[in-house]
Amino acid sequence: MSDHVIEREELRARAAGLIDSDGIRSGSVNGHRTLTRLPSTSRKRCSCGCGKRATHVGLGDGLALMSGCELRVRRWVRDGDSRGAA
């Protein structure tokens, strides 16, 4: 994951008012969620049970919060954290 992607997402979150002056982020529940690809050298496996490589990372307000296969991360971006944790 490149630094410019994270910086761009953090600037977008600041502009939207999701990060205040104290640096408090809104998290995965109320925040702006996006995804980005991991480097092809990643060997971590997805934890959803599909057995595939973790090819993507989920960003909440520019902060990497989770990783997994593309389908799992896309569902997380769409629905948020289904467990209710912030």
N, C-alpha and C positions, 0 to 999 in steps of 0.2 A: 504494500500500500504506500503510495507516494505522499510526501509531506504536503505538497501543494493541494491535494484533494482534501486533506484534513483541514488545512488553513482556509480553503474556500468554503467548506461547510461550516466552520466556526464563524467566519465573517457573515455568512448568510444567517446563522442563528442569532448573532449579535444584532444584525440589522432588523430582524423580526422581533427582537425584544425577548428572546428566549434565554439569553444569558445576561444577567444583570451586572452591575459594576463590581460586585463582590466575587464574580466568577461562578455563581451558582447556576447550574444547568437544570433544565426542566426534566431531563431523563427520557427514558424510553416510552413512558406512558403518554405524556403530553407534548413531548418534543418533536422536532423535525427529524424523521427517520429516512435514511438513504442507504444505499449499498454500493460497494466497490469491490473489484476483483482483487484477490490476493496474488502474490507472485506465483508463477508456475512451479516454484521449488517447494511450496508448502506441502508437507507430508501429513499434516494433522487430518484425522478423519472426522466426518460429520457425526454429531451425537444424536441425530434423529433416528438412527437405525437403518438408514439406507445403505451404509457401507461405502459410500463414495467419499472422495477427498473433500475437505473444506476449501472450496474455491472462492468464496466470497466472505466479506465481513460486513456486519451491520453497524452503521454509524447513527448514533443518537446525538443530534446537535453537534456533529463533527467529532464526537468521541467514540472510539471503537468499543462496542458493548457486547457483541457476539459474533460468532463465525459459524459457518456450516456450508452445506451444499447450496447451490443457487436457489432451488425451490424453497428450502427452509428459510433462507434469508429474505427472499421476496415475500413470503408469507409474514415474516416478522415485520418487515417494512409496512406492509398493508395493514396488519392487525395490531401490531405492538406486542408488548410482553403479555402473553396469555396467562401467566401465573400471577399477574397483578403486582409484581415487584417493580419498584421505580429504578 
